[in-house]
Amino acid sequence: MVLSGTATTTAHPTALWVVPVADLGGVARHVLDVARAGLPGWRLVVLCPEGPLAGLLREGGTAVVTGPFGPAAGFRASLRTMGRTVRTLRPAVVHSHLSYADVVAACALAGDRRTRLVTTEHGIAADDLVYHGSVAKSRAKAAMHALRLRRADGIIAVSQATRRTMEAKWSPAKFITVIPNGVDRSAGGGSADAFFMPAAVGPRVLSLSRLSPEKRLPDLLNAFAKLHADLPGATLTVAGEGPLRGELQELAGQLGIGQAVRFPGFLDAGEAMAAADVLVQLSVWENCSYTLLDAVNAGLGVVATPVGGNPEILPRECLVEAGDVDGIVEAVKRQVSDAEQRPQLDPRWPDITAMAASIARKYAEAGRT
């Protein structure tokens, strides 16, 4: 176990965030945002595997504990690392994120009633097969989550849809508080870059996601083929990596749009959005998509499927079923031709500071249960 970052003593009680991933993604973004904003009245320490997330946290001055933890380390090693961390830091609250950490934390604190356990659900889907692949595995996972939630003193969901799905699948005894992912309202767009076609005279369509089946990218390519037939200057950038990369590139060629579609791999989201007109996301399920929040916050047109927490972010006019090719094309055209048709973020939507403050209030509430 290695502790690094800010000084280890403080007048504030410690909140230990338990995160089983080393790389950057949606949950890492959530952790980094809260670390930057600060938890009012609390000292934040993050337990995670060594990697990019730990490095960025250290750069920002957040205390970080690294060691054998997460799926790559195995359950027993993760349990030992967490046990040593809790005994050393004596946190008032342990806050777990993602399924692996949720289970490890519940087991590590099973006999410890002095330490409050709070959990945030970031990634549940209404359709079990999205994540689990089989009915038997889905049932086993549901039973496991129902059991580990018995130990939780506080439960957070990132959207109303997430809360409803948790209640339907896991029947938790405690109330679930919805705290949406916060946005940085001061964030501005970047500049156009060479990943995008400089001679484009039509809509610049962007996808930012893992190239995997649940993102339904073949539907996007089919819709873009029709858009390109109507507007030959249209371009599509499919940013990200994943197992479907080769298949998607082949499909683009078969549809005759290979010259208009780019697969640049990972891109900086801010720069990619600054060089786009419309973001399209046709996922099977989303809980509280940072990609959608960032796109709306940046003033882009947005087209997405009406699943999960998406309707909590977007108006009905932006929501289209993945297979509705004509609907997708018309939504893109409408938002490109008329900026007033682009979605606006609800002014009541929390920024990062408000999100962090809500989490801190949940800790106090969990202490009273």
Secondary structure, DSSP 8 states (H G I E B T S, - for coil): -EEESS-S--SS-EEEEE----S-SHHHHHHHHHHHH--TT-EEEEE--SSHHHHHHHHTT-EEEESS-STTT-HHHHHHHHHHHHHHH--SEEEEESHHHHHHHHHHTTT--SSEEEEEE----SSGGGTSSSHHHHHHHHHHHHHHTTS-SEEEESSHHHHHHHHHHH--SS-EEE----B-TT-------TTS-TT--S-EEEEES-SSGGG-HHHHHHHHHHHHHH-TT-EEEEE---TTHHHHHHHHHHTT-GGGEEEEES--HHHHHHT-SEEEE--S--SS-HHHHHHHHTT-EEEE-S-TTHHHHS-GGGB--TT-HHHHHHHHHHHHH-GGGS----TTS-BHHHHHHHHHHHHHHHHT-
